[in-house]
């Protein structure tokens, strides 16, 4: 194999390790370093060393373990240089991290404690003391390994703004002495909720981008899938984790059919269900069944159950809308939310007719949270149009257009408006 081919192979493996092993390596380095910035520096050094050394030494059997060993050793070196090693090593260091000799000789068993380390990192990034936007930014930066510039692009802010946000979050962790640990069992349900919310927010932002020229941000969706799978691996018996992963898989199974070949938005009724991702649907449905076995299903299992009804319906017309309304009733009891009430009202419109749906929507008209939500206006417009109330439908579509910033959604709404005008 030529040198160029070897280097290309190494670069591919390192890129794959960055995508799938970053959280492993950083979490392990952080436990040794005790400082997020130091741990990040050590991990970046480890990946850089891999790019330099693997073309000559060969790709190790376990790239993640190799990177973890190098990062942890680097952390210990920095601690020694700062004259703090003698104080911290008895608490933080592990035998595998301090063992001398060749890196290849040290990687066996190196990852045995990594799942707990990743959980520590998850709960640190999503600590309730941090602002919600800081939790998302830290999760992308630390758990997904995105650069600050990439995190900034994900949420449409400038790089300096995002850098300041991440820096403030790290300082908050240090100032508030947020512990790098997994919560106790009695704290876990309360502490897990913000973690799941961060992953769900990441997915919804990618599933329907709030603005821009694309309906879906595939990069954000895939990061959310990775994080949900990580949580499911670390907490395999938690029904809410299973429910979140199921919800993401079931919703994303329709990704390729949500726009046509020209990039125009397709309604659920117009999508080709034969091309939905059946493997994701089967996995999601199995997870829903497991999640619903809990005595009182939480928010995410119920949302996933609604998605499963859609995914298992062979046609739009055969959808069991009454079951969906019943699931929304349960969801409202568990998680009272104007957005859930809005989705329930739309389901009523398909279960009992547009008049009933419009009445349910009008009850929500005074909700402040929905005042700038284009889906309320567009749903009213659809029901009004189906009832033949053309002038009112036109006004509702115009309102929805004003509230939407996504180019694909705007074009869809403009098409609907043009169809009303003849």
N, C-alpha and C positions, 0 to 999 in steps of 0.2 A: 504494500500500500504506500502511495506517495506521501511525502511530508504534508502536503496540502490536504490530502484526504484524511490523514490522521488528525490534523488540527481541526478540520471540519467536524469529524466524529466527536472529538473532545468538546468542541463548542456546543454541539447538539446535546451531549450528555449533561454538560454543565447547565445549559438552559433548562433542560428537563428537571434537573436537581433544584434549580432556583425556583421553578414553579411548584414542585411537589415537596421539597425538603426544607425550604427556607424556614418555615415555622419550627420544624424539628431542631435545626441547627441554632437558630437564634434563641429559642427557649432554653436549650441546654447551656449556651454561652452566658445567658443572662443569669442563670442560677449561680454560675461561678463568679461573674463580674460584679453582680449586684447593682449594675448601673446600665440603663437602656442604651445610652449613647456609646459607652464602651463596648457593650455586647454587639451593637450594630457594626462598629468598626472592626471588631474581631471577625465577624461573619463575612463582611466584605473582603477582608484580607484572605480568609480561607478560600473563598470562591476565586479570587485573583490568583492565589497560589495554585489552585487546581488547573487553571488555564495555562499557567507557566510550566507546571511539572508533569501533568498527565501525558502530554505528547511524547515525553522522553521515557517516563516510567510505566506508562500504560494506565488505562482506566481501572480503578480498583473495583473489586467485586461488589463492594457496598459503598457507592459514592456518598450517600448520606452519612454513614458512620465515619468515613474518612474526613468529610467536611466538619462534622461535629468534633472529632478529636482535635483537628487543627485549630478550630475556633476556640475551644476550651483551653488548649495550651496557650494560645495567644492571650487569652484573658488572664491566665495565671502569670504570664510574663509581664503584662502591664501592671498587675497588682504588685508584683515584686519590685518593679521599677518605681512604683509610687510608695514604696516602703510600708504597704499595708498588708502584705501577704501573710506575715506572721500572725496578725490579728484575725484575719478573715478565713484563712485556709482551713482551720479545724471545723468551721461551720459550713463553708460553702463547697469546698473541693471534694471530689470523689476520687477513689483510687485509680479509676480508669483515666481521669484527667491528668493525674500527676505521674503516671507510669512513664519511665524513660524509654528510649529506644525508638525504633522506626515506627512511623505512623501506621503502616500496614499491620504491624504486630499488635497494635493496640485496639483495633476497631472491633474485634470480636466481642459481642455483648454490649457494645457501646450504647445501643439504643434501647436497652431494657427499661430505662426510667424515663424515656422521652415522652410517652403519653401524659404522665403527670405534669411534666414541664410545659407541654403545650397547653394543658388546661390552666396552669398557672398564668401563662401568657394571655390566654383568652379572657380570663376573669380580671386581669390587670387592665387590659385594653378597654374593657366594657364596664369598669367600676362605676357605680352610681354617682360617685363624687365628680365624675367628668361630665361635661356637657355632651348631649347626644351627638352633635356634629364632630366633637373631638373623639368620641368613641369610634365612629365610623372611620375617621381619618387614621387613627392609630391602628385600627384593625387592618386596613388596607396596607399601611406602611410596615407594620411589624409582623402580622400574620401572613400577609400575601406577598410581602417583599417588594411592593411597588415603590418606585422612586417618588420623591415629593412632587416632581413635575407630573408624573402619571396620576397621582392622587388628585392633584389640582385639576387636571383635565377631566377626571372622572366626575367632578362636581362643579365644573365650569367656573372656577375661580382662578385668580392669578397664582403663579408659583410662590411669590413672596407672601401672599395672604395665607396660603396653605402651610408654608414653612412656619409662619408665625403661629398658626393654629396648632400645629404638631408640637412646636417648642413649648407653647403654653401648657399643653396637655402633659408633656413629660415633666415640666416643672411642677405641675399640680400633683403628679404622682409622688415626686420627691418631697414637696412641701407638706402634703397631707399624710405622708408616710403610708401610702397605700401598700398593703402587704402583697408580696409576690407569692401567693399561695392559692390553693383550691379552698373555697368556703367549706365550713363544716356542714354536715348533712342537714342540720336543722336550718341553715342559712341558704342551702343550695337552691330551692325553688324560687325564692325571691331574687337571688343573685343571678340565676340563669335567665330570667325574663329579659333583662337588658341585652344579654348576649344574643338571644334569639331575635330580638327586635332589630339589632344592628344587621344581622345577616339578612333578615327579611327586607329591611329598608334597602340594603344593597341590591337585593334581587329585584324589588319593585322598580327601583331607579333604572335598572338595566332592562327590565321586561317592557316597560313603556317609558322611554326617555322623556323627562319633563320638557325638554327643548331640543333643538337641533334638527338635522335633516334625516335622521334614521329613527325608525320606530323603536328598534331594539338596540341596546348597547351590549353586544355579545360578550365583551370583555368583563363587564360587571356581572352579567348573569353567570358566566363560568366561574368567576371568583366566589360568588355566592354558593354555587353548587359545591365547589371544593370545600368551603368552610362548613357547609351543612353536613357534608360527608365526614369531615374531620370530627365534628361534634358527635355524629352518630357512632363513629368508631370509639370515641372517648367515653361517651355516655350511652351505651347500647340499650339500656333498659328504661331510658326516660321517654315517656310517650309524647311529650311536647317536642323533643328533638326529632323523634321519628315523624311526627306530624309536620314539622317544618320542612324536613327533607322531602316528604311526600308531596307537600304543596308545591315546592319548587319544581320537582320532577314533572308533576302532572301539568302545571301551567306551562313549563318550557317545552313540553312534548309537542305543543302546537306551533312552535316558533316558525318553522319553514312555511306554514300555511297562512300566517297572519297578514302577509302582503302578497300581491300577485306579481307576475313577472315584470311588470312595469313599476313595482314599488308602491302600488296603491293599497291602502288598508282594506282588508276583507273582514266583514262581520263574522261572528261565530257561525251564523246560519249559512254563510257562503263558503266556508272553509272545506277543503277536501279532507275529510276525516280518514280516508284510506291511506293518507301519507303522514298521519301523526306518528310520532315515535312510539311504537308499541312496546318496545323494551322498557322505556322510561315509564310508560303507563302501567305496565304489569308490576314493575318494582314499586311504583307509587301506591297502587291499590293494595299491594301486600303490606306496605308500611301503614296505610290508613287502617287496615283491619287490626293490625297490632296496636296502633296508637289508640283506637277507639275502645280497646279492651279495658282501659283505665276506668275506675269507678265513676269519675266525673271528668269527661274529656275537656281539655282546655281549648284555648283559642286556635292553636295551629292544627290540632287533629280535626276540629270541626271545619275549619277553612279547607283543609285537605279533602275532607269528605265531600264538600260541595264540588270541588274540582274533580273528584273521582266520578261523581254522577255525570258531569259533562263528558268526561273522558270515556266513559263506558257506554254512552248513548250512541247507537249506530247512526242516528240522524238528529238534526236539530229538532225536527218535529216530534220525535219520540222521547225527547228529554222529559224526565219526571219533574216538572216544575213545582208540583205540590210538595215533593220530598225536599226540594231545594229551599222552598219557603220555610218548611219545618226546621231544616238545619239552620237557616238564618235566625229563626226564633230562638233556638238553643244558643247560637253564637251571641245574640244580643244579651241573653241572660249572663253569659260568661264574660263578654267583652262589649259593654254598651258603647257604641260608637256611631256618630252620624254617617260615616262612610258605610258601615255595615247596614244601617237602616236604609240608606240609599240603594244598596245592592238588593236588599230584601224587597224594596218597593218595585224595582225593575222586575224581579222574579215574579212578584204578584201580577204585574202587567202581562207576563207570558202565561201565567197559570190561570188567571181569571179574566183576562181581556184588558185592552188598553185603557178603558174607563177606570177600572179598579186600580191599575197601575198609576194613572195620572193622579187619582185622588190620594194615593199613598205618597207620591212624590210631592204634591202640593203641601202636605203636612210638614215637609222638611224645608220648605222655602225660607223659613226664618232662621235656619241654623247658620250661625256665623261661620262655622268651619267650612260649610259648603258654598259660601257666597262666591268664592273664586274658583270653584271646582267645575270644570267644563262638562264633566260627565252628567251632572244634574241637569244642566240646560240641554245637552244633546239627547238625554233620555226623555225629557219632557217633549222635545221637538219630535222625536220618533213617535211617541204615543199620540201627540196632537195630529201629526200627519196621517197616522193610521185611522184616526177618527174623522178625517176630512176637515179639520179646523186649520185650513191652510195659512191664513194670515198669522195666527198665533204660532204655528209651527215655524214660519219664516222668522219671526222675531226671536224665537228660542234658538234656532240654528245660528242666527247672527250673534246672539249672546255667547253661545258656545264657541264660535269662531274668535270672538274677542278675548276669551279666557284661555284659549289653547295656544301654546308656544311650540308645539311639535309640528314640524312641517308635514309629516305624513297624515297626522290627525287633521290638520287644517285643510289639507287637500280633500280628505274624505268628507268633512263637513261642508266644504264649498261645493262638492259634487251633489250632496244631498240638497243643499240650498238651490242649486241650479235645477235639480229635478222637480222641486216644488214650483219653480217659476216656469216650468213648461218644457 
